[in-house]
Amino acid sequence: MEGQLLEANTVKSKRKTSDWWQHKYLYLMILPGLLYFIIFKYLPMGGLVIAFQDYQPFLGIFGSPWVGLKHFTRLFTDDVFFMLLRNTLNLFALNIFIFFPMPIALSLMMNEVVNKRFKSIIQTIIYIPHFMSWVIIVSISFVLLSLDGGLVNELIAYLGGEKISFLTSPTWLPRIYIIQVMWKELGWSTIIYLAAITSVDTQLYEAADMDGAGRLRKMWHVTMPAIRGTIITLLILKIGNVLNLGFEHLHLLLNSMNRSVAEIFDTYIYTAGLQNGQLSFSTAVGMFKGVVGFILVWATNKLAKKIGEDGVY
Amino acid sequence: MKKKWKQFAALTIFGSALLVGCGNGGSSSGTQGDSDAAESGRTKITWMNMLHTASPPTDTITNEIEEYTNTELEFQWIPDASKEERLNTALASGNLADIVTLTIMENSSVRNALKAGQFWDIEPYLDDYENLSEISEETRRSASIEGVLYGVPFQKPLARNGVIIRRDWLENLGMEEPKTLEELYEVARAFSEDDPNGTGQDDTTGFMDRADLKYGAFKTLATYHGVPNEWKEENGEFTPQFDTPEYIEAMDYMRDLYANDLINQDFAVTAKTDQQEGFAQGRAGIYVGGLMDALNLYTLAEGIQDDMDLAQLNKINKDGSDGYAIWSDNNGIGGLLAFPKSEVQDEEELKAVLQFVNDLHDDEMYQLMTAGIEGVHHEMDGNVSTRIDEDLWQQEVQPFASSRPKEIGYDLVTGNELKHYSDQLILENEEIAILNPAYSLESDTFTSQGSELAVSIDDATYQYILGDIDLDDFETVVESWYNSGGQKIVEEYEAAFAENQ
C-alpha cells in the first residue's frame, strides 16, 4: 500500500519534471514578464522602508535615522487625511456606480446593431478619445467651460442664464471629472464586453427566439448571464484600482478653489513628495494607499467567490 | 468559458501593448551629445541648469563660452516649470552635475541637501578670484544658510515688478496714468465699461491676471497697500504678511475687482502664456508683473494690436504721497551655483569650476549671454546693443539669460527703448524695495512644512478674492496655520533673528 503510493508519487513527480522540460520554451516565454515584475514591481518595494525613517538622500537608506511610525501618526492625525480619503472615495463611487455600468449598456446596444459596417465605424469612432492624453482633454474642456468666452457659458448667457464658474467650483468638479472619464474611456471599455458577447452560443438566441423572446428579453436572459463572469472580473480589477483615479487627470483639474474636493492621495503624494521633498512622509501616504487597495481587491474577490463566480485568483 | 478567457487575455495583451507603445513618446534626456570631446586639455564641466524658454539653445553660444573660458561644457537643462520635481529627484538619486543651479533654496529637500553638506562650502575660496571676491558681504550673508555659503549666489535686480498699462486706451478715454490705487481702480473700471478701444462693444476688461499670487498681480498690489514682503519684523517680533490688516485690504481690493468684472474672471486658472496672449489680443488693459514683460507683450501684439502703446509704472501707492514700495524677490538672490561633492571631488576640481564661474562674470561673457554674438544677434553702438535678428536671439541667446551669475552692475544696455525704460525702472525699484526679513534666517519647521502650510493660505486667499469665503473663514485658516506649525515658524525666526543681532 505504502509502496504503491510512493511509486505513484515518483511517477507523478517524474512526469512533472518532464512536463517542465517538455514545455521549457513555453516557460521561457514567461521570463521577460517575470523579470519585469521582479525588477520594476517587487525590488522597489524595498524602498518602502523609508516610510519609517526620516530619509535624507545624502545619508541614504542605511544612514537615515529610524523614526518608527512618526509619518503614519502624522498622516492619520492630520485633517488632510480625511479630506483625501473622502475625495478619493467620492470619486471612486462615481467611477463604480456611474461609469462602470455604462460600457456594459453600450456594448449591449452595439450588439444589437445589425449592419456590420456601421457597427465597426461606430466602434472606431468611440475608441479614438482613448488615445488622447489628459492634457488635451482637460485643455479642450477648459476652452469650452471658461468664464471669459467659453462656449458653454456663452450659451448659458445667451439663453438668459447666469454664467457658472465650472473650473473653480467645488460642486462642479466631480461632474466634470466623471464626464471627462466617460468621454475618454467609455468606447474603449466596451472592447472586452463586445468580445465576451461574441462568444455567446448562438443556439441560445435561437432557442430564445423559439420561446418567443423579444430583443430585450434575449439581452437580459441570454447575453447578460453569459457575460456575467467578465463583468465580475472587470469589477474586481476596477476596485483594485480604487485609489488610482488618475493622477494626471486630477492634477490638471486641481486648483486653489476646488482643492477641497479634488485633492486625492496621488496628487498629494506628488506635491508633498516630489515638489516639497518630503520623501518619507509621501512614501507613508503611498504605502497606506497600496494597503487599502490590496484589502479591497482581496475582499471583493472573496465576495465574488461567495456568490459563485470565479474571481481573479 | 475557456474560449472567452483566451479572447480576453489576447485582447488585454494587445491593449496593453498598444498602451505601452503610446506611452513612450514623452521621455526626454537631459544630456547632450559631446562628439568632439577630449580634443585638448580643456576642463570638462557639466552644468545642470534652468531653462526658462520652450526649447534648449543650439550650440552657437555654448561654443563661444567654451572658447573664452577654455572649458568643455555640457548642459543638462531643467525646464523651469518642473524644477521642483527634477531637482528633488536629482538630489535623491545623486544624479547631479559639476555645477547645479539651485533656484529654489526655500524648498525643503534642497535646503536639507545643502545643510547636510552635499555641496562645497565655497566662501574660503571666493577671495582668490577677481570677480567672485567682489561679491558683497551683504549678498554673501543673504545667500548663506546658517552662516555657510554653499555656492556662488546669483545676483539679480532687487525688484522687477510693476504695472503695465495701455497708454493708447488711457488717451482714448482722456485719462491720466494712475498714481494711487484708487486711480488704478478707476482706470480698470473705465477700461472695462467705457469702451477704451472704441469698438462699441463690451469686449475689454481692466486687469489681465494669472493664477500666481506672487508673480501675478496680487503681491505687487499688496505692497502698494503696504503689506510686508512675506514677514513683518518689528522689534524682533515676526508677523506673517497674511496676518496684517493691509493684507486683508489688498484682498478686498482684488475681491472688488473680481466682483465688478474688472479682472478676467478666469484669472485663478489662467496660465502665464494665456495671460500674455489675452493682453496682446487687446482683451484687457492692465498687466501686473515683471516690468521687462512689456517688451514681450509688444512682440506678441505685433499684427494683432499694432496701435498698442504701453506705459510702465512702478510708483503707485495708497494715498498719493511720495513714499513708495515694491517687494523684492528673494532679496535679489536668484539662487546658488552649487558644486556637489559627489561630482566635484577634490579642491583642484573645485578651483577649476570656480575659475569657470568667475570667468562667467566677465563683461564679455555677460554681453554674450545677454545680447549674443556681435554681427549675428546684435550690433553695438557704444554700450548700447540693438538686436538684429529677434527670432535668432530668442532661439540661441535667450535661454542663457538665466545662466548669468550676475545681472546687475554692467554698463551694457540692451533691447530697444522700451527695454531700456524697464531697466531704468527696475534700477529705481532698488531704492524702494522691501526685503523679506526672514530670508536668510533659519527655521526647521519652515524648511519641512513651510510650503505645505503656505498652500492653505494661498487657497484661502484665492477663495476670499473670488468671494467663496468671507473674512471669518479666512481668519480661521490663519488660525489653523498658526496651530499646525506656523507658531513654531514664528518662534524659530524670532530666535534666529535675536541670535544674529
Interface residues (C-beta under 8 A of the other chain):
Chain A: Q56 P57 F58 L59 F131 F142 S146 L147 D148 K163 S165 L167 T168 I191 I192 A195 A196 T198 S199 G229 T230 T233 N255 S256 M257 R259 Y270 T271 A272 G273 L274 Q275 N276 G277 Q278 L279
Chain B: M1 K3 K4 Q7 F8 L11 T12 G15 C22 E84 E85 N88 T89 L91 A92 S93 G94 N107 S108 S109 V110 N112 A113 A116 G117 Q118 T205 A211 N264 Q265 D266 A268 V269 G278 R283 S448 S451 E452 V455 D458 D459 T461 Y462 Q463 L466 D468
